[in-house]
Amino acid sequence: MQEQPRGLMNNQIIKDLESMIDSLLRDTSLPYSKGNSIRIKNYVIRKNKSQDYIIVDLENNKTLTKTHFKNCAIAMVKNLIEGKNEIRNIARLDQDLLKHYNDAIFFKKIIQSTKDEKSRQIREIRLDESIQKTNYIKSQIDNIIFNN
């Protein structure tokens, strides 16, 4: 029997361990990161070029939907795994989160560039409202992920 070089044997052991871990994680609902994707059971979440998160069903090799935020994608996959019917609600939360996030960026930019004190104060109030709404929506999504 010919002896393999130590480096090749170590690489094979690492590949075997990764394969074992992958097969164990496929049976659990725990999310794990592999490369530029997140896998949860038979679903994968990938970030595309337009910065959206694509949800793919690996079992059927089918793209299901996309979200703007990673936490919304994770909530959707968890919902799919548990067989619950909150996909539309999560999609609405994703859209609302995007709106308030963009509003906050807009108001912050206006505050930085305006010279009118009254306009600045109004935008600061609107910025505060957008931040509060964003935080509230994030807490709803976290509730779906961790408590549902």
PyMOL commands that set and color helices and strands:
alter all, ss='L'
color gray80, all
select helices_A, chain A and resi 6-26+70-82+87-113+117-146
alter helices_A, ss='H'
color red, helices_A
select strands_A, chain A and resi 32-34+37-40+43-47+53-57+62-67
alter strands_A, ss='S'
color yellow, strands_A
deselect
rebuild
show_as cartoon
